[in-house]
Amino acid sequence: MPRLPALACTFLLAACATLACRADAAATATGDAWGVRVLGSGAQRNIESLSEINAGKPARAQPPATRVVARRALGDASVQLLADAPSARVLQAPDAAFGPELDKAVEWLQKLRPRGQPPARIVLTLVEDSYHLRTRRSHPGADALVVDLVMALPASGAVAPSTAVGKALAVALHEASHAYAALLPPGKAPSRRDDEYRASLVESCYLVDTLRASDTLQLAPRTAADAGEYFVTAQSRDAGRDVVAELVRAAGGGHVRGNDNVAMLGLDLACAVRLAQR
């Protein structure tokens, strides 16, 4: 498992994020990892984003050329989606509909912002999943929080674009939650465990919020962390396990259809209550 020297990392231990996945998602472990960390303070503060994807595959000779394929803004929050050429073809196909995922992501990003903290921007770059890629991207952090991640997009036809984009944005929101926590003063900053729990909650509840009526959600709690496991990985795994276990109770089971109004109401209420408490 990659070990990123970041304040906190997100690990996809399966093809799906914290919650498992929609029905059309692939089910292969990836070992992909992302992290954010805050360096310096005041006018010298920088927000550094780290990504490592497709470990074990050939490395790219040079970073792929990318272009913007979608943007969303709401108040002082924004999301920008970029893609390399193969990924752009998938995302711009006539049947590629991921507007609701972008709209919800910018809503979540805006409400994540603690009072007095800077505006936030997610920059998400999707690239083909054929090459190993490791990136370290830094942005000035005095006046804005920028989470700038790279993720792999499965080959055309492997998953629906809405599923792939939604999962990627869930991870980016997870990291935005970590980044905002890192900006809080010592007396208000959460413990590492509480920070991991809230970030996993944000990731999971965003995926619940974007579930479509035709989707099916498998709430599959992770196993407990192994003894001796790298501590960041262990905390992320345990936080994800706790969050999903709570959502299973709220939904009344681990298999939820997007058109099951009773289960979805339970999930929505659980997310609202837990986020307000955190």
Long-range contacts (C-beta under 8 A, 24 or more apart in sequence): 1-31, 1-33, 1-230, 1-233, 2-31, 2-32, 2-33, 2-52, 2-55, 3-33, 3-230, 3-232, 3-233, 4-33, 4-34, 4-35, 4-50, 4-52, 4-232, 5-35, 5-37, 5-50, 6-35, 6-36, 6-37, 6-48, 6-50, 6-232, 7-35, 7-36, 7-37, 7-38, 7-178, 7-179, 7-182, 8-35, 8-36, 8-175, 8-178, 8-182, 8-192, 8-195, 8-196, 8-199, 8-232, 8-236, 9-33, 9-34, 9-35, 9-50, 9-232, 9-233, 9-236, 10-34, 10-35, 10-171, 10-174, 10-175, 10-199, 10-203, 10-236, 11-233, 11-236, 11-237, 12-171, 13-222, 13-237, 16-167, 17-167, 17-170, 17-171, 17-174, 17-203, 17-204, 17-207, 18-170, 18-174, 18-200, 18-203, 18-204, 18-207, 18-240, 18-243, 18-244, 19-203, 19-204, 19-207, 19-208, 19-217, 19-218, 19-219, 19-220, 19-244, 19-247, 20-217, 20-218, 20-219, 20-220, 20-244, 21-163, 21-167, 21-217, 21-218, 22-159, 22-160, 22-163, 22-166, 22-211, 22-215, 22-216, 22-217, 23-215, 23-216, 24-159, 24-160, 24-163, 25-159, 25-163, 25-167, 26-154, 26-158, 26-159, 30-54, 30-55, 30-152, 31-55, 31-56, 32-151, 32-152, 34-149, 34-151, 34-171, 34-175, 35-175, 35-178, 36-147, 36-175, 36-176, 36-178, 36-179, 36-182, 37-182, 38-141, 38-179, 38-182, 38-183, 39-138, 40-141, 42-142, 43-142, 44-142, 45-140, 45-141, 45-142, 46-138, 46-139, 46-140, 46-141, 47-138, 47-139, 47-140, 47-141, 47-145, 47-146, 47-147, 47-179, 48-136, 48-137, 48-138, 49-135, 49-136, 49-137, 49-138, 49-139, 49-146, 49-147, 49-148, 49-149, 49-175, 50-134, 50-135, 50-136, 50-137, 51-133, 51-134, 51-135, 51-137, 51-149, 51-150, 51-151, 52-132, 52-133, 52-134, 52-135, 53-127, 53-129, 53-132, 53-133, 53-134, 53-150, 53-151, 53-152, 54-129, 54-130, 54-131, 54-132, 54-133, 54-152, 55-132, 56-132, 57-129, 57-130, 57-131, 57-132, 58-130, 58-131, 58-132, 59-131, 59-132, 59-133, 60-131, 60-132, 60-133, 63-133, 63-135, 64-127, 64-128, 64-133, 66-125, 66-127, 70-98, 70-102, 72-102, 72-103, 72-105, 72-106, 73-106, 74-106, 74-107, 74-109, 74-110, 75-110, 76-110, 76-113, 76-119, 76-120, 77-106, 77-109, 77-110, 77-113, 77-119, 77-120, 77-121, 78-106, 78-109, 78-120, 78-121, 78-122, 79-105, 79-106, 79-109, 79-121, 79-122, 79-124, 79-169, 79-172, 80-121, 80-122, 80-123, 80-124, 81-124, 81-126, 81-165, 82-123, 82-124, 82-125, 82-126, 83-125, 83-126, 83-127, 83-153, 84-125, 84-126, 84-127, 84-128, 86-127, 86-128, 86-153, 86-156, 87-126, 87-127, 87-128, 87-153, 89-156, 90-153, 90-155, 90-156, 90-161, 91-126, 91-153, 91-161, 91-165, 93-156, 93-161, 96-161, 96-162, 97-161, 97-162, 98-161, 98-162, 98-165, 98-166, 100-162, 100-210, 100-212, 101-162, 101-165, 101-166, 101-169, 101-210, 102-165, 102-169, 104-206, 104-209, 104-210, 105-169, 105-172, 105-173, 105-206, 108-173, 108-202, 108-206, 108-209, 109-173, 109-176, 112-173, 112-176, 112-177, 112-180, 112-202, 113-180, 114-180, 114-183, 114-184, 117-145, 117-180, 117-183, 117-184, 118-142, 118-143, 118-144, 118-145, 118-183, 119-143, 119-144, 119-145, 120-144, 120-145, 120-146, 120-147, 120-176, 120-180, 121-145, 121-146, 121-147, 122-146, 122-147, 122-148, 122-149, 122-169, 122-172, 122-173, 122-176, 123-147, 123-148, 123-149, 124-149, 124-151, 124-168, 124-169, 124-172, 125-149, 125-150, 125-151, 126-150, 126-151, 126-152, 126-153, 126-164, 126-165, 126-168, 127-151, 127-152, 127-153, 128-152, 128-153, 128-155, 129-153, 129-154, 129-155, 141-183, 145-176, 145-179, 145-180, 145-183, 147-172, 147-175, 147-176, 147-179, 149-175, 162-212, 166-206, 166-207, 166-210, 167-207, 169-206, 170-203, 170-204, 170-206, 170-207, 171-203, 173-202, 173-203, 173-206, 174-199, 174-200, 174-202, 174-203, 175-199, 176-202, 177-202, 177-203, 190-278, 192-235, 193-235, 193-238, 193-239, 194-278, 196-235, 196-236, 196-238, 196-239, 197-239, 197-242, 197-243, 197-278, 198-275, 198-278, 199-239, 200-236, 200-239, 200-240, 200-242, 200-243, 201-243, 201-271, 201-274, 201-275, 201-278, 202-275, 204-240, 204-243, 204-244, 204-247, 204-271, 205-267, 205-271, 205-274, 205-275, 208-247, 208-264, 208-267, 208-268, 208-271, 209-268, 209-271, 211-256, 211-258, 211-264, 212-258, 213-258, 213-259, 214-258, 214-259, 215-257, 215-258, 216-255, 216-256, 216-257, 216-258, 217-255, 217-256, 217-257, 217-258, 218-254, 218-255, 219-244, 219-247, 219-248, 219-251, 219-253, 219-254, 219-255, 219-256, 220-244, 220-254, 221-245, 221-248, 221-254, 243-274, 246-270, 246-274, 247-271
